[in-house]
Amino acid sequence: MDSVKTLCPYCGVGCGLELSPPAAIGRATNRDSQGNPIWRVKGDREHPSSKGHICVKGGTITESLEKDRLKYPMMRDSLDEPFQRVSWDEALNKIVERIQTLRNEQRVDAICMYGSGQFQTEDYYTAQKLLKGCLGTNNFDANSRLCMSSAVAGYIQSLGSDGPPCCYDDLELTDCAFLIGTNTAECHPIVFNRLRKYHKKNRKVKMIVVDPRRTATAEAADLHLAIQPGTDIDLLNGIAHLLMRWGKIDTLFMDDCTRGFPQYAAILWHYPPELVARKCGIRLDELEQAARYWADSERVLSLWSMGINQSSEGTAKVRTIINLHLMTGNIGKPGAGPFSLTGQPNAMGGREAGGLAHLLPGYRVVKNPEHRAEVEQVWGLEPGSISPHPGRDAWSMITGLETGDVGLLWIAATNPAVSMPDIERTKAALRQSPLTVYQDVYDPIETSSYAHILLPAAQWSEKTGIMTNSERTVTLCPQFRPPPGEARADWEIFAEVGRRLGFEREFDFVDAAEVYGEFVQLTQGRLCDMTGLSHERLREGPIQWPCPQGDDGTAHDKRLYTDFRFPTPDGRARFGAFHSNGLAEPTDADYPFVLTVGRLYEHWHTMTRTGRIEKIMKKHPKPFLEIHPRDARKLGIEEGNWIEARSRRGVAYFSVRVTKAIARGTVFAPMHWGALWAKRSEVNALTHSEACPISLEPELKACAIRLIPV
Ligand code: SF4
């Protein structure tokens, strides 16, 4: 077999990979710790998004493919019993029986599925058709709810549709990169390397980084604004105030292309620079410098990720970033625009396929009757089959277990027993579930302890499917290895359940290409039109959307909104006027530290893959907590000591790292470790579930804690 080209299945940067089979490497074949031969990986030079570059995660991905795989369906009657191997028939019939019972009891809204940005588009799409179309409940949500739903809501409310307007080429065309709430160097490294290289070469180009920590990203900036956690909107409104005061706004653009500036301008007078600098904990000249960089730049590119999205005012933060772009005309042109960096490899594909509880395929929303009718028509369903009510979001599935309103929870390709906020409450709720199906790749994994049925899923490399990265580039990921044991592709499992429920025609798919072919029909005429794409066409290489039928992949601009018309009823973008509310849980005398959480360069999410890669685990064997030297001295602790961190919800223990990279009064801990890897060191034992009222994304980024030396 020759080498195979595919996409890295870790983060939303979406780097192209080229893999060589172990046999082609001959005697030099590497093996993992369980003796399995390892495929060799290098970057795909022809991939338009990454041009051959990859990071350590992409470079070691094949070391995690064979180890600790769940190979057969398993079942048990209660969580106290051991699992027994069963046939696919037994497992699927049990699920079908449960779904039928709930339907007969008129409790279709007791059926919930919690999916993942690790899904390929075909997995997402088939799940939407099963839940939202055939069963008539919108209770499908994905872990993207914890990741970028604030970006989705912000784009929809400000610009009329989801969809990042920018592309990676903008990294090398901007005059000023404004990075807020993103440690891009560690979390989106290939994007950051491209920006840093360009920034180094072009001394006139400015880089502003807004982050309470002095991260690797902040180290590279011309200006690092180490603001107090929760003061992002103060800062953004303060910059806008100065731009308005200096007359550095694009009135022509605003007059022609936007609505709502007067209301926004009215609130900006409440953000004089002296007050803003004081609230944010930065110097006045730093604030003025940031505003000056915006004012003096023809093209400003904003990048953000979880530091903005994971907030009780996440949508307001996103819209306030977009406001700056609208008031300065920094959108729809090269080197400029509001660019959210997606966390997961195919969270973008999930958005396209309608993979959140309020969405439908093709960037549609369940509340819109025309949208529902369009989807019902393509799915061949009776009018009114799709519910007009948004389904349960991720956290509401947990609270629904507590109240007994969830009667079947089907979790796939995600690990909520680690990643949900307030983890002890989450685990207690999972223990109450009448029936939990857990469909995943690995075993053991924290969430499998809470399941009654385990379904073995084929992962990336073992199934063919599509993924879309942060810049809207769509890549075919072909199958090049057989799945282990009896593992099946997620979409095949959903389709099989659909057929057993009597929806033979709806799920009569021969292969993933056919699923994708049906999905793209639902994008026709939408902003994300992909009717020109198919598996066959994508075998020739990745293509960025929009790509309507007849587009050879080059006919469209790489950016959205280049005509300055937006998909709102009147074609104009909307300003949003928001005051800052700060953190949902501010510090007080009992809980005087802000805990902020984040990722490390080497690890991925809850370590289901990276925890099984030796060189990564050697680098980061255990969790830690960063603290400023003066805070450490006050507590009488030193580097390497263990500390107890306690919030109103729980307790966790960490090894201490003393560093000036973190501001006084704030501490940082990585999000990765669950109970499987480090018992009693789970950061989500501390976090809370307060969420943005619009996007319903929880404020995982910050909570109040106290620290007790042990
Ligand atoms: Fe994979 Fe992201 Fe690393 Fe690229 S930057 S190789 S997509 S983990």
Residues whose N, C-alpha, C, O or C-beta is under 5 A from the ligand:
A	BS01	SF4	C8 Y10 C11 V13 G14 C15 I54 C55 K57 G58 H188 P189 I190
